[in-house]
Amino acid sequence: MIRVEGLTKRYGATTVLDGIDAEIARGEVISIIGPSGTGKSTFLRCLNLLEQPSGGRIEIDGQDILAPGADVPRLRQRMGMVFQSFNLFPHLTVLENLTIGPIRLRGRTKAEAEARGLDLLKTVGLAEKADSFPDQLSGGQKQRVAIARCLSMEPEIILFDEPTSALDPTMVSEVLAVIRRLAKQGMTMAIVTHEMDFARDVSSRVFYMDQGTIYEAGTPEQIFGDPQRDRTRDFINKVRSVTAHLASADFDLYALFGQINGFCEKHLLPAKIAHRLELLTEEVLALHVARPGPVDLDLAIAYSEKSQEIEIRLDSPGEPGDPLADDPSDGLGLAIIRRYAEILPCHRVGDRNRVTLRVAKA
C-alpha cells in the first residue's frame, strides 16, 4: 500500500532522513521505535507531506504523491494522522470536532456527520462527552477524541506520532486499547512509539530507526527477542555506554579511568565494578597497543539496565581474526582478563574486529 524509495530530508546542512526504503502492506501495523532525534516523526510527516521531502519517492497504491500534479489534498484524506498534542479545536464541542471535517471536506450533511460522529465516540468510549469542550476532558480522553476525529474522515491509513507521550502514565492504557482495537479490525497503521510492550504486542513488523535510516526491520519476535545488529540490541536491552577513541599509544589512561568512574557513579555501579573495569580496560588496551601497526581503537563500556550485564567492547582495524589470539606479552594480561571477564567470540563490525569482554559481577 505504501512504498518508499530513497527518502531523504535535510534542513540546511543537517540530514534527518538519509535514504529510507520501506514498504507497508495493506492491513499491516508497523511500529517505529528508536532513540529520540533519529527522524521517526519526520518520517511520518513526510509520508503525508506535512514535511516536504528533499528527495526520494513515496507511492500510495502505486501513485507517486511527489509527482507534479499529484492531488495532495485527496491523498491526505486517505491518510489520517494523530499527533502527540491532540490538536482539537478548543472552541468546538467534542462532536463538532468530529463533524467539521466530513461536512467541509467530504460533503456530508450535518445529520450524516453527527450520526457517524456519535458512533465513533461510542467506539472510543466517549459518547457521553459529545457536548463537552476539550478543556473539560482528561489527556487520555482528548487523545481518544483525536483518534475518533481522524476516523471520521474514513482514512485507509492512520499515522500515529507518539500518541501517548504527552499523557499521564495512568491514561496511556486507555489510548493503547483503542489502537489495539483498530489493529484487530485490519486498519493499516504506522505508529511511532516508546511503548515497547505495546509495540511487541500489536505490530506486524517493527522498524528500528537510527541516524536517519531504518537500521533494522523485522517481526516483533526478531526485533525484541533476537535483534541482529548492535545498535538495535543496545536499544532493546536499554544499554547505557561510555565511549572513547584512542589514536595514539600515548593515550591518557588516567583520564579514561575518570570517565569510567563517572559512568559507574551515574549508573550506581559499585566501586568494586569500577575498579574491575579499570583493570580490564588497562590490560585489553595494553595487548592491543603492543601489536604492530598504528593505534586506532574504539572503546565502549556498555551497561544493560535490563539484564544488568556489563561489557567492554574494543574495535580495532585489521584483517578478520581474533586480536587476542596471539598474546605478544608473557600471558599475564590474558590471565588477568580471563579471571575477571568472559571473552566472547571475536566478530567483525563493519571493517573492524570487535573484542567483547563480559565483566564478572561476583
N, C-alpha and C positions, 0 to 999 in steps of 0.2 A: 504493500500500500504506500509506503514511503521509501524512497531510495535517495541516499545522499552520497555524492561523489566529490572528493577533494574539497570539502567545505572549509573555507578559511575566513577568519575575521580578524582584522587589525584595527587598532586605534593608534594612529601615528606609527611610531616605531615599535609599538607593543603588539605582539601576536598573541591573541587569545585563543583562537581555534587554528589548528595547524594541520590542515589536510585530512578532515574526517571523512571516512567511508562507513556507511551503515545502511542496513535495510531493516524495516519493521513491517511484518506481515499483518494482514487484517486479523483482528481479534487478539493480537499479542499484547502483553503487558510488559513493558520494558522499564526496569528501574535503573536509574542513572546515579551512581554513587561515586565518591572520591573526595579528596581534600577540598577545602574551600579555596576559591581562586583558580580553579583548573578549567573553567569555561563551561560548566554544566548548565547554568541558567542561560548563558549566552547561546549555547547550542539550541535550547528550546526556543528562545526568542528569534533565532534565525529561521527555524522551521516554519514559523507563521509570519515571518518578515516584520516583526516588531523591531528587529535589528536587521539592517541590510547587509548581507554577507559581502565580504571583499572578493571572494572568488568561489568557484565550485558550482555544483549543480544540485538542485533539490527537485525531485519528482514526486507528485502526488497522483497515484493511479496512472502513471505514465506521462503526466503533464508537467512540463518544466515550469515551475512557478517563477523562475528568474528570467524567463524568456521575454523579450519585448512583446507587449500586447497581452500578457497574461492577465486574466481577470482576478486581481489580487483580493478585492473585497469578497467576491464569491468564494474564492478558495479559503479565505479566513473563516467564512461561515461554516465550512466543513470541519474546521479545526478549532475547537474551543480551547481556552486557556484559563486555568485557575492559579491565582497569584498568592504569594505569601501574605499580602496585606489586604486581602478581601476585595478592596476597590468597589464597595457598594455605594450607591448614591444616598447620602445621608438625609436628603430632603424627601425621599420617596419611601413609602412603606415597603415591607418585605415583598408583598405581592406585586407592587408596582415595579420594583426592581426586576422581577421576573418577566413582566409583560411588556416593558418598554421596547426591548429588542425585537421580539416577534412581531409586535404591531408596526414598528417603524421600518424594520429591515426585511421582514418576511411577509408583510401584508396580511397578517392575521387580524380578525376582528377582535374588539376588546373582550367580547364574551368568550371567543375561542381561546385567546391568550390567558384569560383568567381561569378558565376551566383546566387548561393544561398546567398552569402555574400551581393551582391548588393540588393537582395530582402529584406534581413534583415535590411540593412541600410535604405531602404525606410520605413520599418515598424517602425523604431525608429526615422525617420525624418532626417536622416543624409546622404542620398545618395550623396549629393554634396561634402561631406567631404571624399569620398572614397580614394583619393590620398593624403590627408593631413597626417601629422605626429601628434602623440599625443600631443606634446608640442605646437601645433597650435590650440588646442581645449580648450574650457572652461571646468570647472569641471563637469558641468551638461552634456556636450557633451561627455566627456570621460566616464562618468558612463553609458550613453546610448550605447556607443560603447561596453563597457564591457558586458552589457546585450545582445547585438546582438552577441558578440563573444560567450557567453555562449549558446545562442540559436543555433549557427552554429553547435554545437556538437549534436543537436537533443536530448536534455535531456528529461526525463519523469518527473523529479522533479527539481525544482530550489530552492536553499537556498540563501537567501539574508541576509548578515550580515551588518546591519545598512547602507543601500545603500545611504542614504542622509546625513550621519553625517559629512562627510568631505566637504560638499557643502556650498557655499554661499546661504543664505535663498532665494534669488531671483531665484535660479536654482533648488530648491527642487521640485517644481511642475512639471517640465518637466520630471523628472525621475519617479515621482509617477504616472504620466499619462501613461507612458509605462507599469508600473507594473499593473495598473488598467486594461489596455487592455489585458494583458496576463491572468489576473484573469477571465475576461469575456470570454476568449477563452477556459477556462477549464484547464489551466495549474496547476498542483499540486505545491504549493509553501509553504515554511516556511520562515517567514520574521521577523528578529529581528529589531525592530524599536522603536524610541521615538516619532514618529508622531502619536499622539493619535487619531486625527480626521481621518487620513488615515486608521489606524487600525480598527476603528469603521466602516468605510465605506466599506472596501474591504474584510474583513475577514469572513470566515465561522465560525471559532471559534478563541478564544483568550486564550493563555496560559499566566498567570501571574507567573513569576518566582521570588522566593525569597529564599535566603540562600541555593542555590544549588538544589532546588526542584521546581516542578510545584505546587505552593502553591494553586492556584485556576485556574480552566479552565471552560469555558462556552461560550455561544454565545456573540457577541458584546453587545447585548441588556442587558444581565445579567451582564457582567463584567463592562461595563461602566455606566449602569443605576441602577443596584441593586446588587452590589458585596456583597457576603455573608460573607466574612472573613475580619478581622480587617485590616491586612496589605494591602490587595487589596484596601479596601475602602480608606485608608490613601493615598495610591499612586495615585489613580484616582482623589481624591479631593485635591491633591497637599498639603498634610498635613505636616507641619514642627513641630517638637516636641522637648521638653527637658525632660529628664527622670532622675529619682533618685531612688535608692533602700535604704530603711530605715530598719535597723536591730536592732534598739535599741530605747527605749523610750527617751533616752537622745540624740537624733539626733540634729545636729546643724541647728536650724531653720533659723538663720541669713545667713548662707552660702547658704541655699536653697533660701532665698529671693534674694541673689545676683545672683544666676542662673536665677531666674525668671526675674529680671530686665535686665540682659544681653540679655536674649531671646527676651524680649519686645523691647529693643533698636535695636537689629539686624533686627527685622521684622517691625520696625516703628510703633509699637503699642503705643498708648498714655499713659502718666503717670497714668491717671485715671484707665486704664485697668490693668496696672502693680499693682497698689495699691489694686484693687479688687481681683486680682489673689492671692496676698499675704494673704489677709484677708480670702478668701475662703479656700485656702490651709491650713492655720493655723487651721481653725475651723474643716475641714473634717479630718485632721490628729489627732486633739485632740480627736474627737469622736472615732476614730479607736484605738488610743493608750489607751484610757480608758477602752476598752473591755478586758476581761480576756484572758490570754494566751500570748505567746511571740510575739514581734513585728516583722513582716515580710511583709513589704509593698512595692509595686512598684507604684511609682507616675509618671504620664506623663501629661504634659501640651501641648496640641495639637492645632495648629492654621492652619485652612484651607485657603490657598491663593485663592482657587476657590470660596468658599461660604462665606468667612470672618468669619466663626464660630470659637469660642474658647471653648475648653473643658478641664476640669480637670478629669483625669481618675485615679482611685485608685484601685489596685488589692490587695486582701488580701486572706489568706487561710481560710479554714473552710468548713463546710457543706453548701450546697446550701441555699441561703437565702439573705435577704437584711440587710447588716451590719448597715444601718441607721434606721432600723425599730424600734429598741429598744435603745432609746437615754438614756445613763446612767447619763447624766447631767440634769440640770433643764429645758432643751429645748431651752435655749438661742442660743446654737450653731446651731441647726437646723433652728431656726428662722432667724438667720443671713444668713445662706446658702440659704434659700428659698427667702430671699429678693433680693439677687444678682445673683441667678442662678436657672435654671430649673433642677430638679433632674430627670434624665432619669431612666427608669426601670432597676433595677439591673439584671445582667445576668452573666452566667458562661463563663470564658475564660480559657479553659483547666480545671485545678482543682482549680481555684481561682474564687472568687466573684469580679465582677467589678462594682464599683460605678462610674457613669459619671455625672458630673455637666456641663451643658451648660451655659456658663457665659453670663449674660446680658450685652449688649454693651451700652445701654442707661442709 
